[in-house]
Amino acid sequence: MAAKKKINHIAIAGNIGAGKTTLTNLLAKNFNWDPQFEDVENNPYLNDFYDDMPRWSFNLQIFFLNSRFKQVIEMQKTKKPIIQDRTIYEDAEIFAPNLHDMGLMASRDFDNYKSLYSSIISQIKPPDLLIYMKASIPTLVDNIQKRGRDYEDSIRLDYLKKLNQYYDNWIAKYNMGNLLVIDCDKLNFVDNKEDLAEIYNKVQAELNGLF
């Protein structure tokens, strides 16, 4: 009889305001996983970035890349399953290319970033299950306004739209492991217990398929 595959790493991906942190907490509690979150409160570049994106884009992306790399290395050492709020892949597949494409990151900085990312990615394993939270711009904006973070007040709509395009392109070709797409426009898991239960069932079905 074949041994069960051990599930170590579940990751949640999605645009700003998709609800990643909330869902990470809910899934961690329901499945008894350890949650790992983005280092937002201790990020020394976020406020400056939203005030002056061209000046601080490279610094911000390097901070996130380094922070998530250390996070993944620690996750690979632990025995208990971990659910991660945002992946290291989104930094390089979504945010950095978008900043470069919008003229908010210089080409030499972007090339430097990609080179560093290539070195890092060769040292880590992809998640056993990636959960992508797909959301339209109105849903994202509504969630961003509800949580009321001061530094997010200046987020541009064209920035969110471009990010969504990059996410759609990345998810369409994602092939590193199991993928579950959650439609956040249709499933209000914060206010509707039935929608949350549906997500739990979807995740459990994916986990069963990994064995």
MARBA-3410 file (N, C-alpha, C, O; in Angstrom, 1 decimal):
211
0.8,-1.2,0.0,0.0,0.0,0.0,0.9,1.2,0.0,1.8,1.3,0.8 ~ 0.6,2.2,-0.9,1.4,3.4,-1.0,1.2,4.3,0.2,0.1,4.4,0.7 ~ 2.4,4.9,0.6,2.3,5.8,1.8,1.6,7.1,1.4,1.8,7.6,0.2 ~ 1.0,7.7,2.3,0.3,9.0,2.1,1.4,10.1,1.9,2.4,10.1,2.6 ~ 1.2,11.0,1.0,2.1,12.1,0.8,1.8,13.1,1.9,0.7,13.4,2.2
2.9,13.6,2.5,2.8,14.6,3.6,2.6,15.9,3.0,3.3,16.4,2.1 ~ 1.5,16.6,3.4,1.2,18.0,3.0,1.9,19.0,3.9,1.6,19.0,5.1 ~ 2.9,19.7,3.4,3.7,20.6,4.2,3.4,22.1,4.0,3.4,22.9,4.9 ~ 3.0,22.4,2.7,3.0,23.8,2.3,1.8,24.1,1.5,1.7,23.6,0.4 ~ 0.9,24.9,2.0,-0.3,25.4,1.3,-0.1,26.9,1.2,0.3,27.6,2.2
-0.3,27.5,0.0,0.0,28.9,-0.2,-1.3,29.6,-0.8,-2.0,29.0,-1.6 ~ -1.5,30.8,-0.4,-2.6,31.6,-0.9,-2.1,32.8,-1.7,-1.2,33.6,-1.2 ~ -2.5,32.9,-3.0,-2.1,34.0,-3.8,-3.3,34.9,-4.2,-4.4,34.4,-4.2 ~ -3.0,36.1,-4.5,-4.1,37.0,-4.9,-3.7,38.5,-4.8,-2.8,38.8,-4.1 ~ -4.5,39.3,-5.5,-4.2,40.7,-5.6,-4.4,41.4,-4.2,-4.9,40.8,-3.3
-3.9,42.6,-4.2,-4.1,43.5,-3.0,-5.6,43.6,-2.7,-6.4,44.0,-3.6 ~ -6.1,43.2,-1.5,-7.5,43.4,-1.1,-8.3,42.1,-1.5,-9.5,42.2,-1.3 ~ -7.7,41.1,-1.9,-8.5,39.9,-2.3,-9.0,39.1,-1.0,-10.0,38.4,-1.1 ~ -8.4,39.3,0.1,-8.8,38.7,1.3,-7.9,37.5,1.7,-8.3,36.6,2.5 ~ -6.6,37.6,1.3,-5.7,36.5,1.6,-5.5,36.3,3.1,-5.5,35.1,3.6
-5.3,37.4,3.8,-5.0,37.2,5.2,-6.1,36.6,6.0,-6.0,35.8,6.9 ~ -7.3,37.1,5.7,-8.6,36.6,6.3,-8.7,35.1,6.0,-9.0,34.3,7.0 ~ -8.6,34.7,4.8,-8.7,33.3,4.4,-7.6,32.4,5.0,-7.9,31.3,5.4 ~ -6.4,33.0,5.1,-5.3,32.3,5.7,-5.6,31.9,7.1,-5.4,30.8,7.6 ~ -6.2,32.9,7.9,-6.5,32.7,9.3,-7.6,31.6,9.4,-7.6,30.7,10.3
-8.6,31.7,8.6,-9.8,30.8,8.6,-9.3,29.4,8.3,-9.7,28.4,9.0 ~ -8.6,29.2,7.2,-8.1,27.9,6.9,-7.1,27.3,7.9,-7.2,26.1,8.2 ~ -6.3,28.1,8.4,-5.3,27.7,9.5,-6.1,27.1,10.7,-5.7,26.0,11.2 ~ -7.1,27.8,11.1,-7.9,27.4,12.2,-8.7,26.1,11.9,-8.8,25.2,12.7 ~ -9.3,26.0,10.7,-10.1,24.9,10.4,-9.3,23.6,10.2,-9.8,22.5,10.6
-8.1,23.7,9.6,-7.3,22.5,9.2,-6.2,22.3,10.2,-5.4,21.4,10.0 ~ -6.1,23.2,11.2,-5.0,23.1,12.2,-3.6,23.2,11.5,-2.7,22.4,11.7 ~ -3.5,24.3,10.7,-2.2,24.6,10.0,-1.6,25.8,10.7,-2.3,26.6,11.3 ~ -0.3,26.0,10.6,0.4,27.2,11.1,0.3,28.2,10.0,0.8,28.0,8.9 ~ -0.2,29.4,10.3,-0.2,30.5,9.3,1.1,31.3,9.3,1.7,31.5,10.3
1.4,31.7,8.1,2.6,32.6,7.8,2.1,33.8,7.1,1.5,33.6,6.0 ~ 2.4,35.0,7.6,1.8,36.2,7.0,2.9,37.0,6.3,4.1,36.9,6.6 ~ 2.4,37.9,5.5,3.3,39.0,4.9,3.8,39.9,6.0,3.1,40.2,7.0 ~ 5.0,40.3,5.9,5.6,41.2,6.9,5.2,42.7,6.5,6.1,43.4,6.0 ~ 3.9,43.0,6.8,3.5,44.3,6.3,3.8,45.4,7.4,4.3,46.5,7.0
3.5,45.1,8.6,3.7,46.1,9.7,5.1,46.5,9.9,5.4,47.7,10.2 ~ 6.1,45.6,9.6,7.5,45.9,9.8,8.2,46.2,8.5,9.4,46.1,8.4 ~ 7.4,46.5,7.5,8.0,46.7,6.2,8.4,48.2,6.1,7.6,49.1,6.2 ~ 9.7,48.5,6.0,10.2,49.9,6.1,10.0,50.7,4.8,10.3,51.9,4.7 ~ 9.4,50.1,3.7,9.4,50.7,2.4,7.9,51.0,2.0,7.7,51.7,1.0
6.9,50.3,2.6,5.6,50.4,2.0,5.0,51.8,1.9,4.6,52.2,0.9 ~ 5.1,52.6,3.0,4.6,54.0,2.9,5.3,54.8,1.9,4.7,55.5,1.1 ~ 6.6,54.7,1.8,7.4,55.4,0.9,7.1,55.0,-0.6,7.0,55.8,-1.5 ~ 6.9,53.7,-0.7,6.5,53.2,-2.1,5.3,53.7,-2.6,5.2,54.2,-3.8 ~ 4.2,53.8,-1.8,2.9,54.3,-2.3,2.9,55.8,-2.5,2.1,56.3,-3.3
3.9,56.5,-1.9,4.0,57.9,-2.1,4.9,58.2,-3.3,4.7,59.2,-4.0 ~ 5.9,57.3,-3.6,6.8,57.6,-4.7,7.2,56.2,-5.3,8.3,55.7,-4.9 ~ 6.4,55.6,-6.1,6.7,54.3,-6.6,8.0,54.1,-7.4,8.7,53.2,-7.2 ~ 8.3,55.0,-8.3,9.6,54.9,-9.1,10.8,54.9,-8.2,11.8,54.1,-8.4 ~ 10.8,55.7,-7.1,12.0,55.8,-6.2,12.1,54.5,-5.4,13.2,54.1,-5.1
11.0,53.9,-4.9,11.1,52.9,-3.9,10.7,51.5,-4.4,10.7,50.6,-3.6 ~ 10.4,51.3,-5.6,9.9,50.0,-6.1,10.9,48.9,-6.0,10.6,47.8,-5.5 ~ 12.2,49.2,-6.3,13.2,48.2,-6.3,13.5,47.8,-4.8,13.6,46.6,-4.5 ~ 13.6,48.8,-3.9,13.8,48.5,-2.5,12.7,47.6,-1.9,12.9,46.7,-1.2 ~ 11.5,48.0,-2.3,10.3,47.2,-1.7,10.3,45.8,-2.2,10.2,44.9,-1.4
10.6,45.6,-3.5,10.6,44.2,-4.0,11.7,43.4,-3.5,11.5,42.2,-3.3 ~ 12.9,44.0,-3.3,14.0,43.2,-2.7,13.7,42.8,-1.2,14.0,41.7,-0.8 ~ 13.0,43.8,-0.5,12.6,43.4,0.9,11.6,42.2,0.9,11.8,41.3,1.7 ~ 10.6,42.3,0.0,9.7,41.2,0.0,10.4,39.9,-0.5,10.1,38.8,0.1 ~ 11.2,39.9,-1.4,11.9,38.7,-1.9,12.7,38.1,-0.8,12.7,36.9,-0.6
13.5,38.9,-0.1,14.3,38.4,1.0,13.5,37.9,2.1,13.8,36.8,2.6 ~ 12.4,38.6,2.5,11.5,38.2,3.5,10.9,36.8,3.3,10.8,36.0,4.1 ~ 10.4,36.7,2.0,9.7,35.4,1.7,10.6,34.3,1.5,10.3,33.1,1.8 ~ 11.8,34.6,1.0,12.9,33.5,0.9,13.2,32.9,2.3,13.2,31.7,2.4 ~ 13.4,33.8,3.2,13.7,33.3,4.6,12.5,32.6,5.2,12.7,31.6,5.9
11.3,33.0,4.8,10.1,32.4,5.3,10.0,30.9,4.7,9.7,30.0,5.5 ~ 10.2,30.8,3.4,10.1,29.5,2.8,11.2,28.5,3.3,10.9,27.3,3.6 ~ 12.4,29.0,3.6,13.5,28.2,4.1,13.1,27.6,5.5,13.3,26.5,5.8 ~ 12.5,28.5,6.3,12.0,28.0,7.6,10.9,27.1,7.5,10.8,26.1,8.3 ~ 10.0,27.3,6.5,8.9,26.4,6.4,9.3,25.0,6.0,8.7,24.0,6.4
10.4,24.9,5.2,10.8,23.6,4.7,11.5,22.8,5.8,11.8,21.6,5.7 ~ 11.8,23.5,6.9,12.4,22.8,8.1,11.3,22.2,9.1,11.6,21.3,9.8 ~ 10.1,22.8,9.0,9.1,22.4,10.0,8.4,21.1,9.6,8.4,20.7,8.5 ~ 7.8,20.5,10.6,7.0,19.3,10.4,5.5,19.5,10.3,4.8,18.7,9.6 ~ 5.0,20.6,10.9,3.6,20.8,10.8,3.2,21.6,9.5,4.0,22.4,9.1
2.1,21.2,8.9,1.7,21.9,7.7,1.6,23.4,7.9,1.1,23.9,9.0 ~ 2.0,24.2,6.9,1.9,25.7,7.0,1.1,26.2,5.8,1.2,25.7,4.7 ~ 0.3,27.2,6.1,-0.4,28.0,5.1,0.2,29.4,5.0,0.3,30.1,6.0 ~ 0.6,29.8,3.8,1.4,31.0,3.6,0.5,32.1,2.9,-0.1,31.8,1.9 ~ 0.5,33.2,3.5,-0.2,34.4,2.9,0.7,35.1,1.9,1.6,35.8,2.3
0.4,34.8,0.6,1.2,35.3,-0.5,2.5,34.5,-0.7,3.2,34.2,0.3 ~ 2.9,34.3,-2.0,4.0,33.4,-2.3,5.2,34.3,-2.9,5.0,35.4,-3.3 ~ 6.3,33.7,-2.9,7.5,34.3,-3.4,7.4,34.5,-4.9,8.0,35.3,-5.5 ~ 6.6,33.6,-5.6,6.4,33.6,-7.0,5.7,34.9,-7.5,6.0,35.4,-8.6 ~ 4.8,35.3,-6.7,4.0,36.5,-7.0,4.9,37.8,-7.1,4.7,38.6,-8.0
5.9,37.8,-6.3,6.9,39.0,-6.4,7.5,39.1,-7.8,7.6,40.1,-8.3 ~ 7.9,37.9,-8.3,8.7,37.9,-9.5,7.8,37.8,-10.8,8.1,38.3,-11.8 ~ 6.6,37.1,-10.6,5.7,36.9,-11.7,4.7,38.0,-11.9,4.2,38.2,-13.0 ~ 4.4,38.8,-10.8,3.4,39.7,-10.9,3.9,41.2,-10.6,3.8,42.0,-11.5 ~ 4.4,41.4,-9.4,4.6,42.7,-8.9,5.8,43.4,-9.6,5.7,44.5,-10.1
7.0,42.7,-9.6,8.2,43.3,-10.2,8.0,43.6,-11.7,8.3,44.7,-12.2 ~ 7.5,42.6,-12.5,7.2,42.8,-13.9,6.2,43.9,-14.2,6.4,44.7,-15.1 ~ 5.2,44.0,-13.3,4.2,45.1,-13.5,4.8,46.5,-13.3,4.6,47.4,-14.0 ~ 5.7,46.6,-12.2,6.3,47.8,-12.0,7.2,48.2,-13.1,7.3,49.4,-13.5 ~ 7.9,47.3,-13.6,8.8,47.6,-14.8,8.0,48.0,-16.0,8.4,48.9,-16.7
7.0,47.2,-16.3,6.1,47.5,-17.4,5.5,48.9,-17.4,5.3,49.5,-18.4 ~ 5.1,49.3,-16.2,4.5,50.6,-16.0,5.5,51.8,-15.9,5.2,52.9,-15.7 ~ 6.8,51.4,-16.0,7.8,52.5,-16.0,8.1,52.9,-14.6,8.7,54.0,-14.3 ~ 7.8,52.1,-13.6,8.0,52.4,-12.2,9.2,51.7,-11.6,9.5,51.9,-10.4 ~ 9.9,50.8,-12.4,11.1,50.2,-12.0,12.1,50.3,-13.1,11.7,49.8,-14.2
13.3,50.8,-12.9,14.3,50.9,-14.0,14.7,49.5,-14.5,14.7,48.5,-13.8 ~ 15.0,49.4,-15.8,15.4,48.2,-16.4,16.6,47.5,-15.7,16.6,46.3,-15.6 ~ 17.6,48.3,-15.4,18.8,47.7,-14.7,18.4,47.1,-13.4,18.9,46.1,-13.0 ~ 17.5,47.8,-12.6,17.0,47.2,-11.4,16.2,46.0,-11.6,16.3,45.0,-10.8 ~ 15.4,46.0,-12.6,14.5,44.8,-12.9,15.4,43.6,-13.3,15.2,42.5,-12.8
16.4,43.8,-14.1,17.4,42.7,-14.5,18.1,42.2,-13.3,18.3,41.0,-13.2 ~ 18.5,43.1,-12.4,19.2,42.7,-11.2,18.3,41.8,-10.3,18.7,40.8,-9.8 ~ 17.0,42.3,-10.2,16.0,41.6,-9.4,15.8,40.2,-10.0,15.7,39.2,-9.2 ~ 15.6,40.1,-11.3,15.3,38.8,-11.9,16.5,37.8,-11.7,16.3,36.6,-11.5 ~ 17.7,38.3,-11.8,18.9,37.5,-11.6,18.9,36.9,-10.2,19.2,35.7,-10.0
18.6,37.8,-9.2,18.6,37.3,-7.8,17.5,36.3,-7.6,17.7,35.3,-6.9 ~ 16.3,36.6,-8.2,15.2,35.7,-8.0,15.5,34.3,-8.6,15.2,33.3,-8.0 ~ 16.2,34.2,-9.7,16.5,33.0,-10.4,17.4,32.1,-9.5,17.3,30.9,-9.4 ~ 18.4,32.8,-8.8,19.2,32.1,-7.8,18.5,31.6,-6.6,18.7,30.4,-6.2 ~ 17.5,32.4,-6.2,16.7,32.0,-5.0,15.8,30.8,-5.3,15.7,29.9,-4.5
15.1,30.9,-6.4,14.1,29.9,-6.8,14.7,28.5,-7.0,14.0,27.5,-6.8 ~ 15.9,28.4,-7.3,16.6,27.1,-7.5,16.8,26.4,-6.2,17.1,25.2,-6.1 ~ 16.6,27.1,-5.0,16.9,26.6,-3.7,15.6,26.2,-3.0,15.7,25.7,-1.8 ~ 14.4,26.4,-3.5,13.2,26.1,-2.8,12.2,25.3,-3.6,12.3,25.1,-4.8 ~ 11.3,24.7,-2.9,10.3,23.8,-3.5,8.9,24.6,-3.6,8.7,25.5,-2.8
8.1,24.3,-4.6,6.8,25.0,-4.8,5.9,24.5,-3.7,6.1,23.4,-3.2 ~ 4.8,25.2,-3.5,3.8,24.7,-2.5,3.1,23.4,-3.0,3.0,23.2,-4.2 ~ 2.6,22.6,-2.1,1.8,21.4,-2.4,0.5,21.8,-3.0,0.0,21.1,-3.9 ~ -0.1,22.9,-2.6,-1.3,23.4,-3.1,-1.3,24.9,-3.1,-1.0,25.5,-2.1 ~ -1.6,25.5,-4.3,-1.7,26.9,-4.4,-3.2,27.3,-4.5,-3.9,26.8,-5.4
-3.6,28.2,-3.7,-5.0,28.7,-3.7,-5.0,30.1,-4.2,-4.4,31.0,-3.6 ~ -5.6,30.3,-5.4,-5.6,31.6,-6.0,-7.0,32.3,-5.8,-8.0,31.8,-6.1 ~ -7.0,33.5,-5.1,-8.2,34.2,-4.9,-8.4,35.2,-6.0,-7.7,36.3,-6.0 ~ -9.3,34.9,-6.9,-9.6,35.8,-8.0,-10.6,36.8,-7.7,-11.7,36.4,-7.2 ~ -10.4,38.1,-7.9,-11.3,39.1,-7.6,-11.3,40.2,-8.6,-10.3,40.6,-9.1
-12.5,40.8,-8.8,-12.6,41.9,-9.8,-12.1,43.2,-9.0,-12.0,43.2,-7.8 ~ -11.9,44.3,-9.8,-11.5,45.5,-9.2,-12.5,46.1,-8.2,-12.1,46.5,-7.1 ~ -13.8,46.1,-8.5,-14.8,46.6,-7.4,-14.6,45.8,-6.1,-14.7,46.4,-5.1 ~ -14.5,44.5,-6.2,-14.3,43.7,-5.0,-13.0,44.1,-4.2,-13.0,44.2,-3.0 ~ -12.0,44.2,-5.0,-10.7,44.6,-4.4,-10.8,46.0,-3.7,-10.3,46.1,-2.5
-11.3,46.9,-4.4,-11.4,48.3,-3.9,-12.3,48.3,-2.6,-12.0,49.0,-1.6 ~ -13.4,47.6,-2.6,-14.3,47.5,-1.5,-13.6,47.0,-0.3,-13.7,47.5,0.8 ~ -12.8,45.9,-0.5,-12.1,45.3,0.6,-11.0,46.2,1.2,-10.8,46.3,2.4 ~ -10.3,46.9,0.3,-9.2,47.8,0.6,-9.8,49.0,1.5,-9.2,49.3,2.5 ~ -10.9,49.5,1.1,-11.6,50.6,1.8,-12.1,50.1,3.2,-12.0,50.9,4.2
-12.6,48.9,3.3,-13.1,48.4,4.5,-12.0,48.2,5.6,-12.2,48.5,6.8 ~ -10.8,47.8,5.1,-9.7,47.6,6.1,-9.0,48.9,6.5,-8.3,48.9,7.5 ~ -9.1,49.9,5.7,-8.7,51.2,6.1,-7.2,51.4,6.4,-6.9,52.2,7.4 ~ -6.3,50.8,5.7,-4.9,51.1,5.9,-4.5,52.4,5.2,-4.7,52.6,4.0 ~ -3.9,53.3,6.0,-3.6,54.6,5.5,-2.7,54.6,4.2,-2.9,55.3,3.3
-1.7,53.7,4.2,-0.8,53.7,3.1,-1.4,53.1,1.8,-0.8,53.3,0.7 ~ -2.6,52.5,1.9,-3.3,52.0,0.7,-4.2,53.0,0.1,-4.8,52.8,-0.9 ~ -4.4,54.2,0.8,-5.3,55.2,0.3,-4.9,55.7,-1.1,-5.8,56.1,-1.9 ~ -3.6,55.7,-1.4,-3.2,56.2,-2.7,-3.0,55.2,-3.8,-2.4,55.5,-4.8 ~ -3.4,54.0,-3.6,-3.3,52.9,-4.6,-4.1,53.3,-5.8,-5.3,53.6,-5.7
-3.5,53.3,-7.0,-4.1,53.7,-8.2,-4.9,52.5,-8.8,-4.5,51.4,-8.7 ~ -6.1,52.8,-9.4,-6.9,51.8,-10.0,-6.2,51.1,-11.2,-6.3,49.9,-11.4 ~ -5.4,51.9,-12.0,-4.7,51.3,-13.1,-3.6,50.3,-12.6,-3.3,49.4,-13.3 ~ -3.1,50.6,-11.4,-2.1,49.7,-10.8,-2.8,48.3,-10.4,-2.2,47.3,-10.7 ~ -4.0,48.4,-9.8,-4.7,47.2,-9.5,-5.1,46.4,-10.7,-5.0,45.2,-10.8
-5.5,47.1,-11.8,-6.0,46.5,-13.0,-4.8,45.7,-13.7,-5.0,44.6,-14.1 ~ -3.7,46.4,-13.7,-2.5,45.7,-14.3,-2.1,44.5,-13.5,-1.7,43.4,-14.1 ~ -2.2,44.6,-12.2,-1.8,43.4,-11.4,-2.8,42.3,-11.7,-2.3,41.1,-11.8 ~ -4.1,42.5,-11.8,-5.0,41.5,-12.1,-4.7,40.8,-13.4,-4.8,39.6,-13.6 ~ -4.3,41.6,-14.4,-3.9,41.0,-15.7,-2.7,40.1,-15.6,-2.7,39.0,-16.2
-1.7,40.5,-14.8,-0.6,39.7,-14.6,-0.9,38.4,-13.8,-0.4,37.3,-14.1 ~ -1.8,38.5,-12.9,-2.3,37.3,-12.1,-3.0,36.3,-13.0,-2.7,35.1,-13.0 ~ -3.9,36.8,-13.9,-4.6,36.0,-14.8,-3.6,35.2,-15.7,-3.8,34.0,-16.0 ~ -2.6,35.9,-16.2,-1.7,35.3,-17.1,-0.8,34.3,-16.4,-0.5,33.2,-16.9 ~ -0.4,34.6,-15.2,0.4,33.6,-14.4,-0.4,32.4,-14.1,0.1,31.3,-14.2
-1.6,32.6,-13.6,-2.4,31.4,-13.2,-2.7,30.5,-14.4,-2.8,29.3,-14.3 ~ -3.0,31.1,-15.5,-3.3,30.4,-16.8,-2.2,29.4,-17.1,-2.5,28.4,-17.7 ~ -1.0,29.7,-16.8,0.2,28.8,-17.2,0.8,28.1,-15.9,1.9,27.5,-16.1 ~ 0.2,28.3,-14.8,0.8,27.7,-13.6,0.8,26.2,-13.6,-0.2,25.6,-13.9 ~ 2.0,25.6,-13.4,2.1,24.1,-13.6,3.1,23.5,-12.5,3.6,22.5,-12.7
3.3,24.3,-11.4,4.2,23.8,-10.4,3.6,22.8,-9.4,4.3,22.3,-8.5 ~ 2.3,22.7,-9.4,1.6,21.9,-8.5,0.1,22.0,-8.5,-0.4,22.7,-9.5 ~ -0.6,21.5,-7.6,-2.1,21.6,-7.6,-2.5,23.0,-7.4,-1.9,23.8,-6.7 ~ -3.6,23.4,-8.1,-4.1,24.7,-8.1,-5.6,24.7,-7.8,-6.4,24.0,-8.4 ~ -6.0,25.6,-6.9,-7.5,25.8,-6.6,-7.8,27.3,-6.8,-7.1,28.1,-6.1
-8.7,27.6,-7.6,-9.1,29.0,-7.9,-10.4,29.3,-7.1,-11.4,28.6,-7.3 ~ -10.4,30.3,-6.3,-11.6,30.8,-5.5,-12.1,32.1,-6.1,-11.3,33.0,-6.2 ~ -13.3,32.1,-6.5,-13.9,33.3,-7.1,-14.5,34.2,-6.0,-15.6,33.9,-5.5 ~ -13.7,35.2,-5.6,-14.1,36.0,-4.5,-15.3,37.0,-4.8,-15.9,37.5,-3.9 ~ -15.7,37.1,-6.1,-16.8,37.9,-6.4,-18.1,37.1,-6.1,-19.2,37.7,-5.9
-18.0,35.8,-6.1,-19.2,34.9,-5.9,-19.3,34.3,-4.5,-20.3,34.0,-4.0 ~ -18.1,34.2,-3.9,-18.1,33.6,-2.5,-17.7,34.6,-1.5,-16.5,35.0,-1.4 ~ -18.7,35.0,-0.7,-18.4,35.9,0.4,-18.2,35.1,1.7,-19.1,35.0,2.5 ~ -17.0,34.7,1.8,-16.7,33.8,2.9,-16.5,34.5,4.3,-16.5,33.8,5.3 ~ -16.5,35.8,4.2,-16.4,36.6,5.5,-17.8,36.7,6.2,-17.9,36.5,7.4
-18.8,36.9,5.4,-20.2,37.1,6.0,-21.1,36.0,5.8,-22.2,35.9,6.4 ~ -20.7,35.0,4.9,-21.7,33.9,4.6,-21.0,32.6,5.0,-20.0,32.1,4.4 ~ -21.6,31.9,6.0,-21.0,30.6,6.5,-21.1,29.5,5.5,-20.2,28.7,5.4 ~ -22.1,29.6,4.6,-22.3,28.5,3.6,-21.2,28.7,2.5,-20.6,27.7,2.1 ~ -20.8,29.9,2.2,-19.8,30.2,1.2,-18.4,29.7,1.8,-17.6,29.1,1.1
-18.2,30.0,3.1,-17.0,29.5,3.8,-16.9,28.0,3.8,-15.8,27.4,3.5 ~ -18.0,27.4,4.1,-18.1,25.9,4.1,-17.8,25.3,2.7,-17.1,24.3,2.6 ~ -18.2,26.0,1.7,-17.9,25.6,0.3,-16.4,25.6,0.0,-15.9,24.8,-0.6 ~ -15.8,26.7,0.5,-14.3,26.8,0.3,-13.6,25.7,1.1,-12.7,25.1,0.6 ~ -14.1,25.4,2.3,-13.5,24.3,3.1,-13.6,23.0,2.3,-12.6,22.2,2.3
-14.7,22.8,1.7,-14.9,21.5,1.0,-14.0,21.5,-0.2,-13.5,20.4,-0.6 ~ -13.9,22.6,-0.9,-13.0,22.6,-2.1,-11.6,22.4,-1.8,-10.9,21.6,-2.5 ~ -11.1,22.9,-0.7,-9.8,22.7,-0.2,-9.6,21.3,0.2,-8.6,20.7,-0.1 ~ -10.5,20.7,0.9,-10.4,19.3,1.4,-10.4,18.4,0.2,-9.6,17.4,0.2 ~ -11.1,18.7,-0.9,-11.1,17.8,-2.1,-9.8,17.9,-2.7,-9.3,16.9,-3.2
-9.2,19.1,-2.8,-7.8,19.2,-3.4,-6.8,18.4,-2.5,-5.9,17.8,-3.1 ~ -6.9,18.5,-1.2,-5.9,17.8,-0.4,-6.1,16.3,-0.5,-5.1,15.6,-0.6 ~ -7.3,15.8,-0.6,-7.5,14.4,-0.9,-6.9,13.9,-2.2,-6.4,12.8,-2.3 ~ -6.9,14.8,-3.2,-6.4,14.5,-4.5,-4.8,14.4,-4.4,-4.2,13.9,-5.4 ~ -4.2,15.0,-3.4,-2.8,15.0,-3.3,-2.2,13.7,-2.7,-1.0,13.4,-2.7
-3.1,12.9,-2.1,-2.7,11.6,-1.5,-2.5,10.5,-2.5,-2.1,9.4,-2.1
END
